[in-house]
Amino acid sequence: MRILARSATVLGLLALAATGWAGGQHHVSAGSDVVGYVYVNDNTAGTNTVAGFGRHVDGTLTSLSGSPFSVGGAGTGSAIGSQGALQLSSDGRYLLAVDAGSDQISVLRIRHDGSLRLVEDSPVSSQGKEPVSIAVNEALVYVANTGAGGANYTGFVLSHGGHLRPLAGSSVSLPDGSGLGDVLFNADGTRLVGVRVTTSKIDSFVVGSDGRLTPAPGSPFSAQAAGPFGSEFRPTNPTQLFVSNAHAGPGNGSVSAFNDAADGSLSSIGASPFADNQTAPCWVTISADGSYLFTSNTASDSVSRYAIATDGSLSLLGSTMLTGGSGLKPVDLRLNPSGSNLYVVDSSNARVSAFSVSGGNLNELSGSPFALPTGAAPFGLVVTDQGDESD
């Protein structure tokens, strides 16, 4: 029944967009030993850009010809704390980027060689102030706007041609000063969650067949520690949600685990929250098989590693220090889809650290970290494997 409901949702949204939707994956024909791409939202002042890298067999990165690519809107040129500022469309054709300095969203077509081209009629208004995070599930897109006088979650429909159109009646207004950190769908698109970093709240919604949101009873929920930040649903279990807690003080970081019920209500799993003994765990990523969780500790220059039990309980495996120097301030982190490599954006020196992954263990690669463009104030990261991108 859930699959049928989501199918109806997609069909209804596409009717609203007055376009068709072409499913299926598309294949790259990259030369040499490039097996995928890494993209970073540079958040550059004035005209914003996205940096693009070829990802090689050994996990190392080489800047793409033409990178950085203009996205049309404007960045802020200063650090922004949020997860999901750059997202891949469900069919792998497009990147969606927030332009926090111009209150816009940009859509870029991914070419066969990994280069990017701005879609016609892009960028578009984010329907709020200072967009910081994007959630994508097939044709349905939600944006978190955090700026004063325009804080909200707002829905859009993404067409096969990459055109982004507002979904009427979808906006959920939020109080000024909420400090939004993330908005995300679960794997089957039936739930949407957003986190309010500043006020330590978690918004939870059920996604209707028309793409609009119904708040869960009791939403927003109080976080289990100060500063809920990065969030991920378990890929193999769409009812399990994990949220990092960043603001509990030196050495007191943790990750919370929740069950997300049919009505969107959140309940604690096991002994949650689970300590990571580091400072400011912010961004979160989970392996595709649902076995391991990684969180970047922004104030400790490290990545914590957890094993995830069947019931969602976490066991801390340890923390791996980044080797690029002190004060790197690691932010966004993402695994490639096959899970062989982990990439971390180092915000203070505008670089990307790269690791090989073996189960829950990390080893930083030779040559890491890799430089981002001058002027980047990066947040937002997408990592692809060969076959994830468009022809």
C-alpha positions as CSV (number, residue, x, y, z in Angstrom):
1,M,0.0,0.0,0.0
2,R,2.9,2.4,0.8
3,I,4.5,1.8,-2.6
4,L,1.1,2.5,-4.3
5,A,0.7,5.7,-2.3
6,R,4.1,7.0,-3.3
7,S,3.4,6.1,-6.9
8,A,0.2,8.0,-6.8
9,T,2.0,11.0,-5.2
10,V,4.6,11.0,-8.0
11,L,1.9,10.8,-10.7
12,G,-0.1,13.6,-9.1
13,L,2.9,15.9,-8.8
14,L,3.9,15.3,-12.4
15,A,0.4,16.2,-13.5
16,L,0.9,19.5,-11.6
17,A,4.2,20.0,-13.4
18,A,2.5,19.2,-16.7
19,T,5.4,17.1,-17.8
20,G,6.6,13.5,-18.0
21,W,9.1,11.8,-15.8
22,A,11.8,9.5,-17.2
23,G,13.0,7.0,-14.7
24,G,16.1,4.9,-14.8
25,Q,19.8,5.5,-14.4
26,H,22.1,7.1,-16.9
27,H,25.6,6.1,-17.7
28,V,28.8,8.2,-17.9
29,S,31.4,7.6,-20.5
30,A,34.3,9.2,-18.6
31,G,37.8,8.5,-19.8
32,S,40.9,7.4,-17.8
33,D,40.1,5.8,-14.4
34,V,37.3,8.2,-13.4
35,V,34.6,6.2,-11.7
36,G,32.4,9.1,-10.5
37,Y,32.3,12.7,-9.4
38,V,32.4,14.9,-6.3
39,Y,30.6,18.2,-6.2
40,V,30.7,21.0,-3.6
41,N,28.5,24.0,-3.2
42,D,31.2,26.8,-2.9
43,N,28.8,29.4,-1.5
44,T,30.9,32.1,-3.1
45,A,30.0,35.7,-2.6
46,G,28.5,37.4,-5.7
47,T,28.0,34.7,-8.3
48,N,27.8,31.3,-6.5
49,T,29.6,28.3,-8.0
50,V,29.8,24.5,-7.6
51,A,33.2,22.9,-7.7
52,G,33.4,19.6,-9.6
53,F,36.0,16.8,-9.3
54,G,36.6,13.6,-11.1
55,R,36.8,10.7,-8.6
56,H,39.4,8.1,-9.5
57,V,39.5,4.4,-8.8
58,D,41.8,4.9,-5.8
59,G,39.4,7.6,-4.4
60,T,41.6,10.6,-5.2
61,L,40.2,13.7,-6.8
62,T,41.1,15.8,-9.9
63,S,39.4,19.1,-10.7
64,L,37.1,18.9,-13.7
65,S,37.7,21.0,-16.8
66,G,35.7,24.2,-16.4
67,S,35.3,23.9,-12.7
68,P,34.1,25.8,-10.7
69,F,30.7,26.1,-12.5
70,S,28.5,29.2,-12.2
71,V,25.0,28.5,-10.7
72,G,23.5,31.9,-11.5
73,G,22.5,32.8,-7.9
74,A,24.6,34.3,-5.1
75,G,26.3,32.7,-2.1
76,T,27.1,34.5,1.1
77,G,30.9,34.1,1.1
78,S,30.8,33.1,4.7
79,A,30.3,29.9,6.6
80,I,26.8,28.5,7.0
81,G,25.9,25.6,9.2
82,S,23.5,23.2,7.6
83,Q,23.3,19.8,5.9
84,G,21.9,19.2,2.4
85,A,22.9,22.5,0.6
86,L,23.6,20.5,-2.6
87,Q,21.5,17.5,-3.7
88,L,21.3,15.0,-6.6
89,S,18.0,14.5,-8.3
90,S,16.5,11.0,-7.9
91,D,17.3,10.1,-11.6
92,G,20.8,11.4,-11.4
93,R,20.3,14.1,-14.1
94,Y,20.6,17.2,-12.0
95,L,22.2,18.9,-9.1
96,L,20.1,21.3,-6.9
97,A,22.0,24.0,-5.1
98,V,21.0,26.6,-2.5
99,D,22.0,30.2,-3.3
100,A,21.8,31.5,0.3
101,G,22.9,35.0,-0.7
102,S,20.1,35.6,-3.2
103,D,17.2,33.5,-1.8
104,Q,17.2,31.2,-4.8
105,I,17.6,27.5,-5.8
106,S,19.7,26.6,-8.8
107,V,19.3,23.5,-11.0
108,L,22.3,22.3,-13.0
109,R,22.3,19.5,-15.6
110,I,25.1,17.0,-15.2
111,R,26.8,16.3,-18.6
112,H,28.3,13.0,-19.7
113,D,31.8,14.3,-18.7
114,G,30.7,15.5,-15.3
115,S,30.6,19.2,-16.2
116,L,27.6,21.2,-15.3
117,R,25.2,23.4,-17.2
118,L,22.6,25.7,-15.7
119,V,19.1,24.7,-16.6
120,E,16.9,27.3,-18.5
121,D,14.8,29.4,-16.2
122,S,17.1,28.6,-13.3
123,P,17.7,29.8,-10.6
124,V,14.3,30.2,-9.1
125,S,13.0,31.9,-5.9
126,S,13.3,29.7,-2.8
127,Q,9.9,31.1,-1.6
128,G,11.6,32.3,1.6
129,K,14.7,33.9,3.0
130,E,18.2,32.3,3.1
131,P,17.7,28.7,1.8
132,V,20.1,26.3,3.5
133,S,19.0,22.8,2.8
134,I,17.2,20.7,0.2
135,A,15.4,17.4,0.3
136,V,14.6,15.4,-2.8
137,N,12.3,12.4,-3.4
138,E,11.6,11.7,-7.1
139,A,9.7,14.7,-8.4
140,L,9.1,16.2,-5.0
141,V,11.5,18.7,-3.5
142,Y,11.4,20.6,-0.2
143,V,13.6,23.5,0.7
144,A,14.4,24.8,4.2
145,N,14.6,28.6,4.4
146,T,16.1,29.9,7.6
147,G,16.2,33.8,7.2
148,A,14.3,36.2,9.4
149,G,10.9,37.1,7.9
150,G,10.9,34.1,5.6
151,A,11.7,31.0,7.6
152,N,9.8,28.0,6.3
153,Y,9.7,24.6,4.6
154,T,8.4,25.0,1.1
155,G,7.7,22.3,-1.6
156,F,8.5,22.3,-5.3
157,V,8.0,19.9,-8.2
158,L,11.0,19.0,-10.4
159,S,10.2,18.2,-14.0
160,H,12.0,15.9,-16.3
161,G,13.6,18.9,-18.0
162,G,15.0,20.2,-14.6
163,H,12.4,22.9,-14.2
164,L,11.6,23.7,-10.5
165,R,8.0,24.9,-9.8
166,P,6.5,25.8,-6.4
167,L,3.9,23.5,-5.0
168,A,0.9,25.6,-4.1
169,G,-0.2,25.4,-0.5
170,S,3.0,23.5,0.6
171,S,4.7,26.1,2.8
172,V,5.0,25.6,6.5
173,S,6.0,28.8,8.3
174,L,8.5,28.7,11.2
175,P,9.5,31.2,13.9
176,D,12.4,33.6,13.2
177,G,15.5,32.4,14.9
178,S,14.8,28.7,14.5
179,G,18.3,28.2,12.9
180,L,17.3,25.4,10.5
181,G,20.1,22.8,10.0
182,D,18.6,20.2,7.7
183,V,15.5,19.0,5.9
184,L,15.2,15.4,4.6
185,F,12.9,12.7,3.3
186,N,13.0,9.1,4.5
187,A,13.8,6.4,1.8
188,D,10.2,5.8,0.7
189,G,9.2,9.5,0.7
190,T,6.4,9.1,3.3
191,R,8.1,11.2,6.0
192,L,9.9,14.5,6.1
193,V,11.9,15.9,9.0
194,G,13.6,19.2,9.7
195,V,15.8,20.3,12.5
196,R,15.9,23.6,14.4
197,V,19.5,24.0,15.6
198,T,19.1,27.2,17.6
199,T,16.0,26.2,19.5
200,S,16.8,22.5,19.7
201,K,13.6,21.2,18.1
202,I,12.8,18.5,15.5
203,D,9.9,19.0,13.1
204,S,8.3,15.8,11.8
205,F,5.7,15.5,9.0
206,V,3.8,12.9,7.1
207,V,3.9,13.5,3.4
208,G,0.5,13.4,1.7
209,S,-0.4,11.9,-1.7
210,D,-0.4,15.5,-3.0
211,G,3.1,16.2,-1.7
212,R,1.9,18.5,1.1
213,L,2.8,18.1,4.8
214,T,0.8,17.1,7.9
215,P,2.6,17.7,11.2
216,A,3.0,14.7,13.5
217,P,1.1,14.9,16.8
218,G,3.4,16.7,19.2
219,S,5.6,18.2,16.5
220,P,8.0,19.9,16.9
221,F,9.7,17.5,19.3
222,S,12.4,18.5,21.8
223,A,15.9,17.2,20.9
224,Q,17.7,15.0,23.3
225,A,20.6,17.4,23.6
226,A,21.4,21.0,22.6
227,G,21.9,21.8,18.9
228,P,20.3,19.0,16.8
229,F,22.1,19.3,13.5
230,G,22.8,16.7,10.8
231,S,20.1,14.1,10.2
232,E,19.8,10.9,8.2
233,F,17.2,8.2,7.9
234,R,18.6,4.6,7.8
235,P,18.6,3.6,4.1
236,T,17.5,0.1,4.9
237,N,14.8,1.1,7.4
238,P,12.8,4.2,6.7
239,T,11.3,4.3,10.2
240,Q,14.7,4.9,11.9
241,L,16.1,8.5,12.1
242,F,19.5,9.6,13.4
243,V,20.3,13.2,14.5
244,S,23.6,14.6,15.7
245,N,23.7,16.9,18.7
246,A,26.3,19.6,18.3
247,H,26.0,22.1,21.1
248,A,26.4,20.2,24.4
249,G,30.0,21.4,25.0
250,P,33.6,20.1,24.7
251,G,33.7,16.3,24.6
252,N,30.0,16.0,25.0
253,G,28.8,15.4,21.4
254,S,26.3,12.7,20.7
255,V,24.0,11.2,18.1
256,S,20.3,10.5,18.8
257,A,18.3,7.6,17.4
258,F,14.5,7.7,16.9
259,N,11.7,5.5,15.7
260,D,9.5,7.5,13.3
261,A,5.9,6.1,13.7
262,A,3.2,5.9,11.0
263,D,1.8,9.3,12.2
264,G,5.3,10.9,12.2
265,S,5.7,10.7,16.0
266,L,9.2,10.3,17.2
267,S,10.3,8.0,20.1
268,S,13.7,7.3,21.5
269,I,15.6,4.1,20.6
270,G,17.5,2.2,23.3
271,A,19.9,4.3,25.4
272,S,19.8,7.3,22.9
273,P,21.5,9.7,22.7
274,F,24.8,7.9,22.1
275,A,28.0,9.7,23.1
276,D,30.9,10.2,20.6
277,N,33.3,11.8,23.2
278,Q,34.1,14.6,20.6
279,T,33.0,18.2,20.2
280,A,30.3,19.5,17.9
281,P,29.2,16.4,15.9
282,C,27.3,18.1,13.0
283,W,26.9,16.4,9.7
284,V,25.8,12.7,9.4
285,T,26.0,10.0,6.7
286,I,25.1,6.3,6.7
287,S,26.4,3.5,4.6
288,A,23.9,2.2,1.9
289,D,23.6,-1.2,3.7
290,G,22.6,0.6,6.9
291,S,25.4,-0.9,8.9
292,Y,27.6,2.2,9.8
293,L,27.1,5.8,10.7
294,F,29.7,8.5,10.4
295,T,29.5,12.0,11.8
296,S,32.0,14.9,11.4
297,N,33.1,16.6,14.6
298,T,33.5,20.2,13.5
299,A,35.4,21.4,16.6
300,S,37.5,18.3,17.0
301,D,38.8,17.8,13.4
302,S,37.6,14.2,13.5
303,V,35.1,11.8,12.1
304,S,33.3,9.4,14.6
305,R,32.3,5.9,13.5
306,Y,29.4,3.9,14.8
307,A,28.0,0.4,14.1
308,I,24.2,0.4,13.8
309,A,22.3,-2.5,15.4
310,T,19.1,-3.9,13.9
311,D,16.9,-1.9,16.4
312,G,18.8,1.3,15.6
313,S,21.0,1.4,18.7
314,L,24.5,2.7,18.1
315,S,27.9,1.4,19.2
316,L,30.8,3.8,19.0
317,L,33.8,2.3,17.1
318,G,36.1,5.2,17.5
319,S,37.0,8.6,16.0
320,T,39.5,9.2,13.1
321,M,41.5,12.4,13.1
322,L,41.8,14.4,9.8
323,T,45.5,14.8,8.8
324,G,45.2,18.2,7.0
325,G,46.2,20.3,10.1
326,S,44.4,21.7,13.1
327,G,41.3,23.9,12.9
328,L,40.0,22.3,9.7
329,K,36.3,22.6,10.8
330,P,35.0,19.5,8.9
331,V,31.4,20.0,7.9
332,D,29.5,18.1,5.2
333,L,30.5,14.4,4.7
334,R,29.3,11.9,2.2
335,L,30.0,8.3,1.2
336,N,30.0,7.3,-2.4
337,P,27.0,5.1,-3.2
338,S,29.1,1.8,-3.1
339,G,30.6,2.8,0.2
340,S,34.3,2.5,-0.8
341,N,35.2,6.2,0.0
342,L,34.2,8.9,2.3
343,Y,34.6,12.6,1.5
344,V,34.6,15.5,4.0
345,V,34.4,19.2,3.4
346,D,36.9,21.2,5.5
347,S,35.3,24.6,5.8
348,S,38.2,26.6,7.3
349,N,40.7,25.9,4.5
350,A,38.3,25.2,1.6
351,R,39.4,21.7,1.0
352,V,38.0,18.1,0.7
353,S,39.5,15.3,2.8
354,A,39.2,11.8,1.3
355,F,39.2,8.4,3.0
356,S,39.0,4.8,2.0
357,V,36.4,2.8,3.9
358,S,36.5,-0.7,5.1
359,G,33.4,-1.5,7.2
360,G,33.5,1.0,10.0
361,N,37.2,1.9,9.5
362,L,38.7,4.9,7.7
363,N,42.1,5.6,6.2
364,E,42.9,9.0,4.8
365,L,44.2,8.8,1.2
366,S,47.5,10.0,-0.1
367,G,47.2,13.6,-1.4
368,S,44.3,14.4,0.8
369,P,43.0,17.1,1.4
370,F,42.1,18.4,-2.1
371,A,41.8,22.1,-2.7
372,L,38.5,24.0,-3.5
373,P,38.3,27.2,-5.5
374,T,39.6,30.5,-4.0
375,G,36.8,32.3,-2.2
376,A,34.8,29.2,-1.4
377,A,32.9,29.2,1.9
378,P,31.8,25.6,1.2
379,F,28.7,23.7,2.5
380,G,26.9,21.0,0.6
381,L,28.4,17.9,-0.9
382,V,27.3,15.3,-3.5
383,V,29.3,12.1,-4.4
384,T,28.4,9.8,-7.3
385,D,29.6,6.5,-8.7
386,Q,29.9,5.8,-12.4
387,G,26.4,5.3,-13.7
388,D,24.7,7.8,-11.4
389,E,25.0,10.7,-13.8
390,S,23.2,11.8,-17.0
391,D,24.1,11.0,-20.6
